């Protein structure tokens, strides 16, 4: 099992991945950790439409280099059938590097994969979909360590406040928070929104207009 070590993955996601590997019975010596840092690539940090392609290319090339040195020739990716039907520039990297996509090849969609995960009693069977922290930065705004860390800290604050599966998006001088319908109602009926605005000030985002919206 290959894991990327990157600033673009939150501590919470890293912990979730470790727990899942343990559930699956994958021992420490069967795990390969590969450092990747697309923040060193100008083509990535300028944050245009090719961002995900650049990141996937660097990551999978790093994976393949490590795997090939250990005698492995095939790398599997978790792309599913629904992913193939959406606009995902990262798929180009998967195709160019001949990465295998068994879930998509089997015609499985997200619902079916969740059902299978539940059958195998995996704790992530009902985990909301997520993406790397860089996807929270509005296209065209340069990605850097600072705004990536701001996103992680903001989402961490809300998670500790009981908000689940939120996404904090930074758009220049604005902050948009995507939450579930239940959490949106909670924010509207409590002081959490005000507390979050106060927290933003501690992270250098004071004065940024904040919008809470329902996650789709």
Order of alpha helices (4+ residues) and beta strands (2+ residues): beta-alpha-beta-alpha-alpha-alpha-alpha-alpha-alpha-alpha-beta-beta-alpha-alpha-beta
